[in-house]
Amino acid sequence: MFRYLSGTHDIVLTYGGERHDLLGFTDADGASQEHCRAISGHAFIMDGGTVSWSSRKQELVTLSTAEAEYVVVMHTAKEGIWLCRLTGEILTSKPESMTLYCDNQAALKLTQDNNYHTCTKHIDIRYHFIWNVVEWGLIDLQYCPTDDMTTDILTKALPRWKVTQHALRLGLRRPCGGVMELEQAGAPAVEAE
């Protein structure tokens, strides 16, 4: 832990590297822990920097990875709607909808209202809130390949090069050069996009 803290003490959260509206990323680890509860993670990025993030143990034991991802998508959608309203009050332009990325295609399929069947009837009705959000057009759910899922860094242990890649996408940079230099630890440096 001390090695991590000493190696990252000068990394800062930066904004303005990219220009885009609010983007959301959501992921779950699939209950690989001893406690049998998935670790959920989400992050919202605006103009190249993270404005909101979370990593926590889910409140229920899910029966599949798709179910764990479905639960975190619902929680992330609630946070995303709140952030859209907040940024709409603060900024001059309010986006019509927000893009939310998920790396589980089965969970994305479950968010469509007509996919309710016997395999999902045990899921509490409050988690189906996501159906309405997608139907109303408040959230545009998109697939993101697992290798590009920024919130992997919030849900599981990763190789050093992936930590560097995801940290850059979250807007974490060294103030002087914009590159997280982890070569001394044996990982290649990743240039900021």
C-alpha positions as CSV (number, residue, x, y, z in Angstrom):
1,M,0.0,0.0,0.0
2,F,2.8,2.4,0.9
3,R,4.6,1.7,-2.4
4,Y,1.3,2.5,-4.3
5,L,0.9,5.8,-2.3
6,S,4.5,6.9,-2.9
7,G,4.2,6.1,-6.6
8,T,1.0,7.9,-7.2
9,H,1.2,11.0,-4.8
10,D,1.7,13.4,-7.7
11,I,-1.1,12.1,-10.0
12,V,-4.0,14.6,-10.4
13,L,-7.5,14.5,-11.8
14,T,-7.5,16.7,-14.9
15,Y,-10.3,18.1,-17.1
16,G,-10.4,19.6,-20.6
17,G,-8.3,17.0,-22.4
18,E,-11.4,16.0,-24.4
19,R,-14.7,17.7,-25.2
20,H,-17.7,15.5,-24.7
21,D,-20.9,15.3,-22.7
22,L,-21.4,13.1,-19.7
23,L,-20.4,9.5,-20.4
24,G,-21.0,6.6,-18.0
25,F,-19.2,3.3,-17.6
26,T,-20.5,0.4,-15.5
27,D,-19.1,-3.0,-14.5
28,A,-19.4,-5.8,-12.0
29,D,-16.9,-8.5,-11.1
30,G,-19.3,-11.4,-11.2
31,A,-19.2,-12.4,-7.5
32,S,-15.7,-13.9,-7.5
33,Q,-15.1,-12.9,-3.9
34,E,-15.5,-15.1,-0.8
35,H,-18.6,-13.2,0.3
36,C,-20.4,-14.2,-3.0
37,R,-21.5,-10.7,-3.7
38,A,-20.4,-8.9,-6.8
39,I,-18.3,-5.8,-6.6
40,S,-20.0,-3.0,-8.6
41,G,-18.2,-0.1,-10.1
42,H,-19.3,2.9,-12.1
43,A,-17.7,6.1,-13.3
44,F,-19.0,9.2,-15.1
45,I,-16.6,11.2,-17.2
46,M,-17.1,14.7,-18.6
47,D,-14.6,16.7,-20.7
48,G,-11.8,14.1,-20.1
49,G,-12.1,13.9,-16.3
50,T,-14.1,11.8,-13.8
51,V,-16.9,13.7,-12.1
52,S,-18.5,10.8,-10.2
53,W,-17.4,7.2,-9.3
54,S,-18.2,4.4,-7.0
55,S,-16.9,0.9,-6.1
56,R,-18.8,-1.2,-3.7
57,K,-20.1,-4.6,-2.8
58,Q,-23.6,-5.3,-4.1
59,E,-26.4,-5.5,-1.5
60,L,-27.6,-8.9,-2.8
61,V,-26.2,-12.2,-4.0
62,T,-26.8,-12.5,-7.7
63,L,-27.1,-15.8,-9.6
64,S,-25.1,-14.9,-12.6
65,T,-22.7,-12.3,-14.0
66,A,-25.4,-10.9,-16.2
67,E,-27.6,-10.4,-13.2
68,A,-24.8,-8.6,-11.3
69,E,-24.2,-6.4,-14.3
70,Y,-27.9,-5.7,-14.6
71,V,-28.1,-4.6,-11.0
72,V,-25.1,-2.2,-11.4
73,V,-26.6,-0.8,-14.6
74,M,-29.8,0.2,-12.7
75,H,-27.9,1.9,-9.9
76,T,-25.6,3.7,-12.4
77,A,-28.6,4.9,-14.4
78,K,-30.1,6.5,-11.3
79,E,-26.8,8.3,-10.6
80,G,-26.6,9.3,-14.3
81,I,-30.0,10.8,-14.4
82,W,-29.2,12.9,-11.3
83,L,-25.9,14.0,-12.8
84,C,-27.7,15.0,-16.1
85,R,-30.1,17.1,-14.1
86,L,-27.3,18.7,-12.1
87,T,-25.2,19.5,-15.1
88,G,-28.2,20.8,-16.9
89,E,-28.8,23.3,-14.1
90,I,-25.1,24.4,-13.9
91,L,-24.1,24.3,-17.6
92,T,-25.9,26.1,-20.5
93,S,-26.5,23.0,-22.6
94,K,-28.5,20.1,-21.2
95,P,-28.0,16.8,-23.1
96,E,-31.1,15.0,-24.4
97,S,-29.7,11.6,-23.2
98,M,-26.6,10.2,-21.6
99,T,-24.5,7.3,-23.0
100,L,-23.9,4.5,-20.6
101,Y,-21.4,1.7,-21.5
102,C,-21.7,-1.8,-20.2
103,D,-19.5,-4.8,-21.2
104,N,-22.1,-7.5,-20.7
105,Q,-24.4,-8.2,-23.7
106,A,-26.8,-10.4,-21.7
107,A,-27.3,-7.5,-19.2
108,L,-28.0,-5.1,-22.1
109,K,-30.5,-7.6,-23.5
110,L,-32.3,-7.7,-20.1
111,T,-32.8,-4.0,-20.1
112,Q,-35.2,-4.3,-22.9
113,D,-38.8,-4.5,-21.6
114,N,-39.8,-7.5,-23.8
115,N,-37.0,-9.8,-22.4
116,Y,-38.7,-10.6,-19.0
117,H,-39.0,-14.3,-18.7
118,T,-38.8,-17.2,-16.2
119,C,-35.0,-16.8,-15.8
120,T,-35.4,-13.3,-14.5
121,K,-38.6,-13.4,-12.6
122,H,-36.8,-13.7,-9.3
123,I,-35.1,-10.3,-9.8
124,D,-36.8,-7.7,-7.6
125,I,-39.1,-5.3,-9.5
126,R,-37.1,-2.2,-8.4
127,Y,-34.2,-3.4,-10.6
128,H,-36.4,-3.2,-13.6
129,F,-36.4,0.6,-13.3
130,I,-33.8,0.5,-16.0
131,W,-36.5,-0.6,-18.6
132,N,-38.3,2.7,-18.2
133,V,-35.2,4.7,-18.3
134,V,-34.1,3.1,-21.6
135,E,-37.7,3.3,-23.0
136,W,-38.0,7.1,-22.1
137,G,-34.6,7.8,-23.9
138,L,-32.9,9.1,-20.8
139,I,-30.1,6.6,-21.1
140,D,-28.6,5.2,-24.3
141,L,-27.1,1.9,-23.3
142,Q,-24.1,0.8,-25.4
143,Y,-21.9,-2.2,-25.5
144,C,-18.3,-1.7,-24.6
145,P,-15.8,-4.5,-25.0
146,T,-14.3,-5.7,-21.7
147,D,-10.8,-4.7,-22.6
148,D,-11.9,-1.1,-23.0
149,M,-14.2,-1.0,-19.9
150,T,-12.8,1.9,-17.9
151,T,-14.5,0.8,-14.7
152,D,-12.6,-2.5,-14.6
153,I,-10.1,-0.6,-12.4
154,L,-12.9,-0.2,-9.8
155,T,-14.0,-3.9,-9.6
156,K,-11.0,-6.2,-9.7
157,A,-7.2,-6.5,-9.6
158,L,-5.7,-5.8,-13.0
159,P,-2.2,-5.9,-14.6
160,R,-0.2,-2.8,-14.3
161,W,-0.6,-1.7,-18.0
162,K,-4.4,-1.9,-17.7
163,V,-4.4,0.1,-14.5
164,T,-2.4,2.8,-16.4
165,Q,-4.7,2.7,-19.4
166,H,-7.9,3.0,-17.3
167,A,-6.4,5.7,-15.0
168,L,-5.7,7.8,-18.1
169,R,-9.3,7.3,-19.3
170,L,-10.5,8.5,-15.9
171,G,-8.5,11.7,-16.3
172,L,-5.7,10.8,-13.9
173,R,-2.4,12.3,-15.1
174,R,0.9,13.6,-13.9
175,P,0.8,17.4,-14.1
176,C,4.1,17.8,-16.0
177,G,3.8,15.4,-18.9
178,G,0.4,13.9,-19.1
179,V,1.8,10.4,-19.0
180,M,1.7,8.0,-16.0
181,E,5.3,6.8,-15.9
182,L,5.2,3.3,-14.6
183,E,8.2,2.0,-16.6
184,Q,10.3,1.7,-13.4
185,A,7.7,-0.8,-12.2
186,G,8.0,-2.8,-15.4
187,A,4.9,-1.6,-17.3
188,P,4.9,0.3,-20.5
189,A,3.9,4.0,-20.4
190,V,0.6,4.8,-22.1
191,E,0.3,8.1,-23.9
192,A,-2.8,10.2,-23.1
193,E,-5.3,10.1,-26.0
